[in-house]
Amino acid sequence: MKISSFVVDVFKSKFKVGGRKTMSAKDYLAKKILPISFTADLTENIYDLDKSVDCLEKIPGALDPIVGRALLGLSAYAPGIEPVIEVGSYLGRSTSYLALGSKIASKKGVYAIDMFPGVDDWYLGSDGYYHIHGSNYYLTKEVYNERSSFIYKEGGYQNMLELFKEIIKKVGLGDMVIPYRGTSSEFAQSVTTDSKFRMIFIDGDHTYEGVTQDIFSLVNLLREDGIICFHDYSENFPGVIKAVNKHIISSPDFSDFSLVGSLLIAKKHKKGV
């Protein structure tokens, strides 16, 4: 999956001011990431909920606020109390929306699956892109340099998992998130055969092959009447559209399709219904 120049623009807008050098991740964490206040009943006070969402919007990432709020609502109201699976957590922006919705609804939290690469996990391929060992994920040089300067620069973090954990802890959702460093197929093999989850959010490798692998690795873990959703279901990511159309929309096992921004949402049928 190649990351577009849009992500570069997000980094520049968040971490550079007036052409000055990129803010380090540690500085950003200390100065910009704010804790959520859980003193009020967020389910009844929309103002306090809005303030909480404002805290989550400070977390680095390219998730549209509309999609974030949709994830919050889905995680709160998806049938059952089982945990949520997320594929492609990056630094925890979408993870936090899912975790906050789960916390509000007094449900189990989020398993956050990501490669969480360290500085030594990247290499420059012969194609001119930066790749992660053991993954199809890759970045343009420009995006890699921006991200590397932000996360790994001298005095920074050795891997993204360290930063991810600190961000989740600081916003106050550490008790709702369990990070898993690896792929969706490795995660599926790590859980018991009778494990079930109420919701799956897929935002990892955006190639057709990558999305297909995530679907087939995890779909049997989704409970009947559970929710599965995919970020970046848009013409900018034809691999996502192709995989979702073929394996979800065309499947007799799913219905109740809806689209919020670029978030495609589907519900798994109950057997016999």
C-alpha positions as a LaTeX table, in Angstrom:
\begin{tabular}{lrrr}
\hline
Residue & $x$ (\AA) & $y$ (\AA) & $z$ (\AA) \\
\hline
Met1 & 0.00 & 0.00 & 0.00 \\
Lys2 & 1.45 & 3.34 & $-1.04$ \\
Ile3 & 0.64 & 6.28 & 1.21 \\
Ser4 & $-0.40$ & 9.32 & $-0.81$ \\
Ser5 & 0.78 & 12.91 & $-0.57$ \\
Phe6 & $-2.36$ & 13.62 & 1.50 \\
Val7 & $-0.69$ & 11.96 & 4.48 \\
Val8 & 2.39 & 14.13 & 3.96 \\
Asp9 & 0.16 & 17.21 & 4.05 \\
Val10 & $-1.42$ & 15.97 & 7.30 \\
Phe11 & 2.02 & 15.60 & 8.86 \\
Lys12 & 3.14 & 19.03 & 7.70 \\
Ser13 & 0.00 & 20.72 & 9.00 \\
Lys14 & 0.20 & 19.02 & 12.40 \\
Phe15 & 3.89 & 19.02 & 13.14 \\
Lys16 & 5.35 & 22.02 & 11.31 \\
Val17 & 4.62 & 25.67 & 11.93 \\
Gly18 & 5.82 & 28.41 & 9.59 \\
Gly19 & 8.47 & 26.23 & 8.00 \\
Arg20 & 10.14 & 25.33 & 11.30 \\
Lys21 & 11.50 & 21.85 & 11.83 \\
Thr22 & 9.15 & 18.98 & 12.58 \\
Met23 & 8.05 & 18.68 & 16.21 \\
Ser24 & 9.26 & 15.45 & 17.79 \\
Ala25 & 6.79 & 12.82 & 18.92 \\
Lys26 & 7.82 & 13.29 & 22.56 \\
Asp27 & 7.25 & 17.04 & 22.36 \\
Tyr28 & 3.93 & 16.53 & 20.63 \\
Leu29 & 2.82 & 14.01 & 23.25 \\
Ala30 & 3.76 & 16.36 & 26.08 \\
Lys31 & 2.26 & 19.53 & 24.60 \\
Lys32 & $-0.67$ & 18.48 & 22.41 \\
Ile33 & $-2.18$ & 15.18 & 23.60 \\
Leu34 & $-4.78$ & 15.83 & 26.30 \\
Pro35 & $-6.54$ & 13.44 & 28.71 \\
Ile36 & $-10.26$ & 12.82 & 28.41 \\
Ser37 & $-12.31$ & 13.92 & 31.41 \\
Phe38 & $-14.53$ & 11.09 & 32.64 \\
Thr39 & $-16.06$ & 13.11 & 35.48 \\
Ala40 & $-19.38$ & 13.53 & 33.67 \\
Asp41 & $-21.75$ & 11.01 & 32.10 \\
Leu42 & $-20.66$ & 11.27 & 28.48 \\
Thr43 & $-23.76$ & 9.41 & 27.27 \\
Glu44 & $-26.02$ & 12.21 & 28.51 \\
Asn45 & $-23.87$ & 15.31 & 28.12 \\
Ile46 & $-23.11$ & 16.03 & 24.46 \\
Tyr47 & $-20.87$ & 18.96 & 25.41 \\
Asp48 & $-18.57$ & 16.72 & 27.43 \\
Leu49 & $-18.60$ & 14.16 & 24.63 \\
Asp50 & $-17.56$ & 16.86 & 22.16 \\
Lys51 & $-14.69$ & 17.84 & 24.45 \\
Ser52 & $-13.60$ & 14.20 & 24.59 \\
Val53 & $-13.67$ & 13.96 & 20.81 \\
Asp54 & $-11.56$ & 17.12 & 20.62 \\
Cys55 & $-8.93$ & 15.29 & 22.70 \\
Leu56 & $-8.92$ & 12.37 & 20.26 \\
Glu57 & $-8.58$ & 14.69 & 17.28 \\
Lys58 & $-5.16$ & 15.72 & 18.59 \\
Ile59 & $-3.85$ & 12.20 & 18.02 \\
Pro60 & $-1.84$ & 11.98 & 14.77 \\
Gly61 & $-3.62$ & 10.25 & 11.92 \\
Ala62 & $-5.65$ & 10.78 & 8.75 \\
Leu63 & $-9.06$ & 9.74 & 10.11 \\
Asp64 & $-11.91$ & 12.11 & 9.27 \\
Pro65 & $-13.80$ & 13.28 & 12.39 \\
Ile66 & $-17.08$ & 12.08 & 10.87 \\
Val67 & $-15.65$ & 8.59 & 10.49 \\
Gly68 & $-14.25$ & 8.79 & 14.01 \\
Arg69 & $-17.65$ & 9.60 & 15.47 \\
Ala70 & $-19.18$ & 6.77 & 13.45 \\
Leu71 & $-16.64$ & 4.34 & 14.94 \\
Leu72 & $-17.43$ & 5.63 & 18.42 \\
Gly73 & $-21.14$ & 5.02 & 17.90 \\
Leu74 & $-20.67$ & 1.62 & 16.28 \\
Ser75 & $-18.43$ & 0.38 & 19.07 \\
Ala76 & $-20.96$ & 1.54 & 21.65 \\
Tyr77 & $-24.06$ & 0.09 & 20.00 \\
Ala78 & $-22.83$ & $-2.99$ & 18.12 \\
Pro79 & $-24.69$ & $-6.02$ & 19.55 \\
Gly80 & $-23.02$ & $-7.90$ & 22.39 \\
Ile81 & $-20.29$ & $-6.99$ & 24.85 \\
Glu82 & $-17.40$ & $-8.88$ & 23.25 \\
Pro83 & $-14.23$ & $-6.98$ & 22.30 \\
Val84 & $-13.56$ & $-5.08$ & 19.08 \\
Ile85 & $-10.80$ & $-5.94$ & 16.59 \\
Glu86 & $-8.97$ & $-3.15$ & 14.79 \\
Val87 & $-6.49$ & $-3.75$ & 11.98 \\
Gly88 & $-4.19$ & $-0.81$ & 11.26 \\
Ser89 & $-3.94$ & 1.22 & 14.46 \\
Tyr90 & $-0.98$ & 3.52 & 13.65 \\
Leu91 & $-0.74$ & 5.88 & 16.67 \\
Gly92 & $-4.19$ & 5.25 & 18.13 \\
Arg93 & $-6.59$ & 7.81 & 16.72 \\
Ser94 & $-9.20$ & 5.34 & 15.45 \\
Thr95 & $-8.32$ & 3.00 & 18.32 \\
Ser96 & $-9.30$ & 5.70 & 20.80 \\
Tyr97 & $-12.66$ & 6.33 & 19.15 \\
Leu98 & $-13.42$ & 2.61 & 19.33 \\
Ala99 & $-12.19$ & 2.39 & 22.92 \\
Leu100 & $-14.16$ & 5.45 & 24.06 \\
Gly101 & $-17.38$ & 4.10 & 22.56 \\
Ser102 & $-16.77$ & 0.77 & 24.26 \\
Lys103 & $-16.08$ & 2.47 & 27.59 \\
Ile104 & $-19.20$ & 4.62 & 27.39 \\
Ala105 & $-21.30$ & 1.50 & 26.76 \\
Ser106 & $-19.53$ & $-0.52$ & 29.49 \\
Lys107 & $-18.37$ & $-3.12$ & 26.95 \\
Lys108 & $-15.05$ & $-4.88$ & 26.46 \\
Gly109 & $-12.31$ & $-2.93$ & 24.72 \\
Val110 & $-10.19$ & $-3.08$ & 21.59 \\
Tyr111 & $-7.53$ & $-5.44$ & 20.28 \\
Ala112 & $-5.35$ & $-3.11$ & 18.20 \\
Ile113 & $-3.47$ & $-5.03$ & 15.49 \\
Asp114 & $-0.58$ & $-3.31$ & 13.74 \\
Met115 & 2.99 & $-4.01$ & 12.68 \\
Phe116 & 4.02 & $-1.10$ & 14.97 \\
Pro117 & 7.39 & $-0.92$ & 13.16 \\
Gly118 & 10.63 & 0.02 & 14.84 \\
Val119 & 13.31 & 2.08 & 13.18 \\
Asp120 & 15.16 & $-1.08$ & 12.13 \\
Asp121 & 12.08 & $-2.68$ & 10.57 \\
Trp122 & 12.15 & $-0.34$ & 7.58 \\
Tyr123 & 14.28 & $-0.75$ & 4.47 \\
Leu124 & 14.60 & 1.11 & 1.17 \\
Gly125 & 13.55 & $-1.20$ & $-1.65$ \\
Ser126 & 14.86 & $-1.30$ & $-5.20$ \\
Asp127 & 11.54 & 0.26 & $-6.26$ \\
Gly128 & 12.43 & 3.46 & $-4.39$ \\
Tyr129 & 9.84 & 2.96 & $-1.61$ \\
Tyr130 & 10.38 & 2.22 & 2.07 \\
His131 & 9.04 & $-1.20$ & 3.11 \\
Ile132 & 8.50 & $-3.00$ & 6.42 \\
His133 & 10.10 & $-6.42$ & 6.74 \\
Gly134 & 7.40 & $-9.10$ & 6.65 \\
Ser135 & 4.70 & $-6.80$ & 5.28 \\
Asn136 & 3.42 & $-5.46$ & 1.94 \\
Tyr137 & 3.04 & $-2.01$ & 3.49 \\
Tyr138 & 5.23 & 0.72 & 2.02 \\
Leu139 & 5.74 & 4.47 & 2.03 \\
Thr140 & 7.09 & 7.05 & $-0.40$ \\
Lys141 & 10.43 & 8.56 & 0.60 \\
Glu142 & 8.74 & 11.86 & 1.46 \\
Val143 & 6.19 & 10.28 & 3.79 \\
Tyr144 & 8.81 & 8.00 & 5.35 \\
Asn145 & 11.17 & 10.92 & 6.03 \\
Glu146 & 8.37 & 12.95 & 7.66 \\
Arg147 & 7.27 & 10.01 & 9.80 \\
Ser148 & 10.80 & 8.96 & 10.70 \\
Ser149 & 11.71 & 12.50 & 11.74 \\
Phe150 & 8.59 & 12.68 & 13.92 \\
Ile151 & 8.84 & 9.28 & 15.63 \\
Tyr152 & 12.39 & 7.92 & 15.46 \\
Lys153 & 14.64 & 10.99 & 15.48 \\
Glu154 & 17.42 & 11.08 & 18.10 \\
Gly155 & 15.91 & 10.97 & 21.56 \\
Gly156 & 12.61 & 9.67 & 20.16 \\
Tyr157 & 11.03 & 6.23 & 20.16 \\
Gln158 & 12.60 & 2.97 & 19.05 \\
Asn159 & 9.29 & 1.70 & 17.69 \\
Met160 & 5.74 & 2.90 & 17.15 \\
Leu161 & 4.34 & 0.59 & 19.80 \\
Glu162 & 6.03 & 2.59 & 22.58 \\
Leu163 & 4.49 & 5.83 & 21.32 \\
Phe164 & 1.11 & 4.17 & 20.72 \\
Lys165 & 0.97 & 2.94 & 24.32 \\
Glu166 & 1.92 & 6.34 & 25.74 \\
Ile167 & $-0.75$ & 8.12 & 23.67 \\
Ile168 & $-3.49$ & 5.66 & 24.66 \\
Lys169 & $-2.45$ & 5.93 & 28.30 \\
Lys170 & $-2.39$ & 9.73 & 28.27 \\
Val171 & $-5.89$ & 10.11 & 26.82 \\
Gly172 & $-7.10$ & 7.80 & 29.58 \\
Leu173 & $-8.01$ & 4.67 & 27.61 \\
Gly174 & $-5.15$ & 2.37 & 28.59 \\
Asp175 & $-7.51$ & $-0.04$ & 30.32 \\
Met176 & $-9.58$ & $-0.41$ & 27.13 \\
Val177 & $-6.86$ & $-1.26$ & 24.59 \\
Ile178 & $-4.69$ & $-4.35$ & 24.07 \\
Pro179 & $-2.11$ & $-3.81$ & 21.29 \\
Tyr180 & $-1.04$ & $-6.77$ & 19.17 \\
Arg181 & 2.16 & $-6.43$ & 17.14 \\
Gly182 & 1.77 & $-8.54$ & 14.01 \\
Thr183 & $-0.65$ & $-9.35$ & 11.18 \\
Ser184 & $-4.34$ & $-10.20$ & 11.24 \\
Ser185 & $-3.59$ & $-13.82$ & 10.37 \\
Glu186 & $-1.09$ & $-14.09$ & 13.23 \\
Phe187 & $-3.64$ & $-12.58$ & 15.61 \\
Ala188 & $-6.34$ & $-15.03$ & 14.47 \\
Gln189 & $-3.99$ & $-17.92$ & 15.16 \\
Ser190 & $-3.23$ & $-16.56$ & 18.64 \\
Val191 & $-6.82$ & $-16.63$ & 19.93 \\
Thr192 & $-8.95$ & $-19.65$ & 20.83 \\
Thr193 & $-11.19$ & $-21.15$ & 18.17 \\
Asp194 & $-14.32$ & $-20.16$ & 20.10 \\
Ser195 & $-13.30$ & $-16.49$ & 20.50 \\
Lys196 & $-15.88$ & $-14.03$ & 19.20 \\
Phe197 & $-15.84$ & $-10.28$ & 18.65 \\
Arg198 & $-18.73$ & $-7.86$ & 18.27 \\
Met199 & $-17.06$ & $-5.58$ & 15.73 \\
Ile200 & $-14.15$ & $-5.60$ & 13.28 \\
Phe201 & $-12.62$ & $-2.41$ & 11.83 \\
Ile202 & $-10.16$ & $-2.92$ & 8.95 \\
Asp203 & $-7.78$ & $-0.11$ & 7.98 \\
Gly204 & $-4.51$ & $-1.91$ & 7.27 \\
Asp205 & $-2.89$ & $-2.89$ & 3.97 \\
His206 & $-5.11$ & $-1.25$ & 1.33 \\
Thr207 & $-4.19$ & $-3.56$ & $-1.55$ \\
Tyr208 & $-6.77$ & $-6.08$ & $-2.77$ \\
Glu209 & $-4.57$ & $-8.90$ & $-1.47$ \\
Gly210 & $-4.08$ & $-7.22$ & 1.90 \\
Val211 & $-7.76$ & $-6.47$ & 2.51 \\
Thr212 & $-8.71$ & $-9.96$ & 1.36 \\
Gln213 & $-6.24$ & $-11.51$ & 3.80 \\
Asp214 & $-7.64$ & $-9.42$ & 6.66 \\
Ile215 & $-11.20$ & $-10.45$ & 5.79 \\
Phe216 & $-10.51$ & $-14.17$ & 5.59 \\
Ser217 & $-8.29$ & $-14.12$ & 8.67 \\
Leu218 & $-10.91$ & $-12.48$ & 10.87 \\
Val219 & $-14.42$ & $-12.90$ & 9.49 \\
Asn220 & $-15.05$ & $-16.18$ & 11.32 \\
Leu221 & $-14.25$ & $-14.43$ & 14.60 \\
Leu222 & $-17.13$ & $-12.00$ & 14.12 \\
Arg223 & $-20.26$ & $-12.91$ & 16.08 \\
Glu224 & $-23.58$ & $-13.35$ & 14.32 \\
Asp225 & $-25.22$ & $-9.89$ & 13.97 \\
Gly226 & $-21.78$ & $-8.32$ & 14.50 \\
Ile227 & $-20.50$ & $-5.30$ & 12.59 \\
Ile228 & $-17.60$ & $-5.23$ & 10.12 \\
Cys229 & $-16.39$ & $-1.97$ & 8.60 \\
Phe230 & $-13.66$ & $-0.79$ & 6.26 \\
His231 & $-11.92$ & 2.59 & 6.10 \\
Asp232 & $-11.03$ & 4.22 & 2.76 \\
Tyr233 & $-13.75$ & 2.57 & 0.71 \\
Ser234 & $-13.25$ & 5.14 & $-2.04$ \\
Glu235 & $-11.95$ & 5.49 & $-5.59$ \\
Asn236 & $-8.55$ & 6.48 & $-4.19$ \\
Phe237 & $-8.14$ & 2.90 & $-2.95$ \\
Pro238 & $-9.42$ & 0.52 & $-5.64$ \\
Gly239 & $-8.01$ & $-2.48$ & $-3.78$ \\
Val240 & $-10.30$ & $-1.79$ & $-0.83$ \\
Ile241 & $-13.36$ & $-1.43$ & $-3.07$ \\
Lys242 & $-12.57$ & $-4.60$ & $-5.05$ \\
Ala243 & $-12.01$ & $-6.76$ & $-1.95$ \\
Val244 & $-15.04$ & $-5.44$ & $-0.06$ \\
Asn245 & $-17.35$ & $-5.74$ & $-3.07$ \\
Lys246 & $-16.27$ & $-9.30$ & $-3.77$ \\
His247 & $-16.03$ & $-10.73$ & $-0.27$ \\
Ile248 & $-18.53$ & $-8.70$ & 1.76 \\
Ile249 & $-21.13$ & $-6.93$ & $-0.38$ \\
Ser250 & $-21.56$ & $-9.93$ & $-2.69$ \\
Ser251 & $-21.62$ & $-12.36$ & 0.20 \\
Pro252 & $-24.96$ & $-13.79$ & 1.39 \\
Asp253 & $-23.59$ & $-13.59$ & 4.95 \\
Phe254 & $-23.77$ & $-9.77$ & 5.12 \\
Ser255 & $-26.40$ & $-7.08$ & 4.68 \\
Asp256 & $-27.49$ & $-3.66$ & 6.00 \\
Phe257 & $-24.72$ & $-1.86$ & 4.12 \\
Ser258 & $-24.11$ & 1.83 & 4.75 \\
Leu259 & $-21.43$ & 4.38 & 3.98 \\
Val260 & $-20.30$ & 7.18 & 6.29 \\
Gly261 & $-17.67$ & 9.24 & 4.51 \\
Ser262 & $-15.27$ & 6.55 & 3.31 \\
Leu263 & $-16.32$ & 4.07 & 6.01 \\
Leu264 & $-18.19$ & 1.05 & 4.58 \\
Ile265 & $-20.30$ & $-0.69$ & 7.24 \\
Ala266 & $-21.94$ & $-4.13$ & 7.03 \\
Lys267 & $-23.78$ & $-6.43$ & 9.41 \\
Lys268 & $-23.28$ & $-10.19$ & 9.63 \\
His269 & $-26.44$ & $-12.28$ & 9.40 \\
Lys270 & $-27.65$ & $-14.55$ & 12.13 \\
Lys271 & $-27.79$ & $-18.18$ & 11.01 \\
Gly272 & $-31.18$ & $-19.13$ & 9.69 \\
Val273 & $-32.23$ & $-15.52$ & 9.12 \\
\hline
\end{tabular}
